[in-house]
Amino acid sequence: MNLKNYLTKAQKEHWAIGQFNFSTIEQLRGILSAAKETKSPIILGTSEGESSYLGLEETIALFEISKKKYNVNAFLNFDHGRNLDLVKKAVDFGYNCVHFDGSSLSFENNISETKRIVDYAHKKGVLVEGELGKIEGESKLHREEVKVKQENLTSPDDVFKFVKETKVDSLAVSIGNIHGIYRKEPGIDFERLKDVSKKSKAYLVLHGGSGIMPKDIRKAISLGIVKININTELRIAWKESLIKSLKALDKEARPYKILSQSEDSVRKITKEKIKLFTNPNL
């Protein structure tokens, strides 16, 4: 099935597809190993920074080869694209879907710029994710608490117009979710999510899935979320495993020996998340 089929299936059956970001080959292998073990469809993501580091062409090549090798139903998404030219390049190079992040623009400009991407991408059969509201935070471990600004949350009153005029396939929403892991998470505004779900014909996406309590993840899925993005937890698992491996070094200088532990750490986190997203009864 194509990605749209899976998103529709998830919507009807109340489960969610996980998007897992990568910027190294061991992260990619860890994610795909988890998908193979769980026999689940997944979305692989690369942000502007991750794509710039790897290279768009190299990312596509790695993805296509690896997807065949692991024999999984995987799709590639260009995550948080703010540069229109880069988003278009991702479409041209063969990404299955692209996320245009117009959250820093005015409401009307966000509509017009998102529509430009939709018109361009749909001609090539590529799905588009828009963003309404602003998702705060950075993908890292934070020691402080955070309070989400009310003005950055998705307005249910704007959702219907945005989706209708842009014709986006999916919509990233700001409902208390944040990028990164904080000492105290602000919590999901479930009443807002209920209202957004009523107004949106697009598939709803929850960014900042790292750090959100499992019970809140399950409730969000029951209220219409069909795609959940995970990045920070994978980065932390990769980093901590790498530090541990480096500390244990004596005279070892073979990278493949050092990095294999990070691959396994990423696999374990990804597998846990897939099970959580696809089995709401856990």
N, C-alpha and C positions, 0 to 999 in steps of 0.2 A: 504494500500500500504506500501511497505517497504521504507526505507530512500532513496535508490537510485531512486526509482520511483518518489518520491517527488522532489528530486534535478533535475531530468530530466524535470519534469513538470514545475518547477520554471524557469529553463533555457529556455524552449520553450516559456513560457508565460511572461517572464520578470518580475518576482517577486523574493523575497528572503525569505529563512527560517531563522528565528532568533535562535541563540544559546544564552541561558541565563544561567550563572553560579550560583551555589548555594553552600553553606556550612553550612546552618542551615535549620531546618524544616520549619520555617516561610517563608524563601526565596523560598523554594521548593513549598510550598502551594500557595504563591503569584503568582509565575510563571505559575503554572498549572491552577489556577483560571482564569488568563488572557487568556490562551489558550482555556479554555472551553468557556469563554464568547465570544471570537472571532471565535470560531470553526476552529481554525488554527493548522496545524502541527507545532511542535516546537522541538528544540534540547536542552536538558539540558546538561550543561557542568560542569565538575569538573577538576580543575588543579591538578598538583602533590601535591601542598600544601593543597588544599581543600580535595582531596581524602585521603591524609595521616591523616588529622584531623578527617574526618568522618569514615574512614576505607573503603576499597574497597567493602568488603562483605556487610557492613551496607548500603553503598551507593546504591548498586544494589537492596537490599531488600527494602529500602525506595522508590526507583524509581519504582519498579515493583508494589508494593502495591498502591502507590499514582497514578500511571498511570491508574490502574483499577478503583480506587475510583472516579477519576475525568473524566474517560472515554474520554481521549484525545489521539490523535496520537502523542506520544512523543518518542524521541529517546535519548539515553545517550552517550555522547562523553567524552573520556579522553583527556583533553585539555593540550597542551604544554608539552607533555611527552618527557623528555630528557633522562631518565633512561630506557634503553632497557628492563631490567627485569621488571620494573613497568608497562611499556606499555604492555608487554606480559601477565602480571598478569591481567591487565584490560581486555584483550581479553579473557583470560581463565575464568574470573568471570562473563562475559556476557555483557560487554559494546557493544553497537551496532556499534560504530566507535571509532577509536583512532587517535589522532593527534601526530605524531612524529615530534618533533622540532629539526631538525639537522642544524639550522641556524648558530650555533657556529662552525660548522665543515667546512672543505674545501669542495669545490664543489664535488669533486670525492668521498670523504668520506661520504658526505651527501647522495649521490646517493647510495652507497653501504649499509649504515646503514638503510636507508629508505627502500631499497629493501628487506632487511632481515625482517623488520617488515611487509611489504606487503605480502611476501611469507608466513609468519607465520599466519597473520590475515585472509588472503583470504581463507585459508584452513578451517577456522571456520565461513566463511560467514560474517566477520567483515570488514567494510569499513575503509580505511586508508587515512588520510589527511597528506600531506607532507608540508614542508615549504621551500621556496626559497627566499633568501634575508633575511634581519634581521629586525624584527619589534621592534622598540625601545620603551622606556618608561616603567613606572610601573603603575599598576592599583590603582591610587589614584588621588586626586585633587592637581594639581601643580599650584603654583602662578607665576612661571616664564614662559617665552616663550621657544620654542624649535626649533631647526633646525635639520632636518633629514640629516644624512650623505649620500651623493650620493652613496658611495660604499656599503651602506646597502640596497639600493633599488633592487628590483628584476630585473635581466637582461632578457629582452625578448629573447635575443639570447640563453640563457641557458635553457629556459622553455621547448622547444620541446624535447631536449635531456633528461632532468630530468624526464619529464612525461613518455616519451617512455621507458626509461631504468628502472625506478622504478615501473611503472604501478600503481601509486597512483590514487585513485578515485577522490580526491579533492586536491587543492593546495592553501595554505595560501600565499598571496603575500604582498610584502612591496612596497607600491606606494604612500607613504606620510602619511599613517595611523600610529598611535602610540597608545600604551597602556596608559590609563589614560586620564584625562581632563586637558588641559593647558590653560593658559590665552589667548594665541593666537595659534590656531592650524596651522600647517605648510601647510595644504591643500593637496588635492589629485592630483596626476599627472595623469590626464585623458589620455594624449597621450600615456603614458607608459602602462596604463591599456588596451588601444585599441590594442597596439602591443602584449601585453601578451595574450589577448583573442584570437588573431589570431594564436598564437603558441601553445595554450593549448587545449588538448582534455579533460582535467580534469575539474571538477567543481571548480570555483574560489571562494575563501573565503576572506572576509574582516575582519581582526581582528582589535581591537581597535575602534569598532563602537561608543563607548561613546564619545560624544563631537563633532562628525562630523555633520555638518549642514544638515538638511533634504534635501535640494536641491542637495547637493553633494551625499547623500545616494541614492537618486532617479537616479541621473546620473550614478553613479557607477553600479547600478542594470541594467540600460539600456545598459551598455557596457559589461555585462557578469557576474557580481557578483551574486551568487545565495545563499550565506550563509553569515550572518553577526553576529559577536560575540559582545555581550554586557555583561559587568561585572561591571565596575567602577560605572556607574550610579545606578545600583542596590545596590551596596555596600554603596554608599553615601546616598541613600534614606533610606536604612535599618538603618544606623548609625544615621542620623539626626532625624528620627522618634523615635529611641530608646532614644536618648538624651532628646528629648522633653517629652517623657513619664516618664523618670526617674526624670526630673525636676518637673513634676507635682505630684510626689508621696508625700503622707503624711505618712500614716502608711501601705500603700499597700505593700505586699510582695509576691504576687502571680505572678510568671513569665508569666503565660498564659495571664494575664490581660495586662501586660506591653508589651509583644511581639506581641500581635495581631495587634497593630497599625503599626508595621514594616511590617507585612504581607500585609496589605492593601497598604502601600506605594510602595512596590515591585510590587504588582499587577498592580497599576496604570501606573508605568513606563513601565512595560512589555507590557501592552495593547497598549499604545501609539506607542511603537516600532513595534509591530506586524502589526498594521494598516499602519504604514509608509512603512514597508517592503513589504506588500502584496498588497498595493494599490498605484501604482506609479503615479496616477492622483491626489493625495491629494495635 
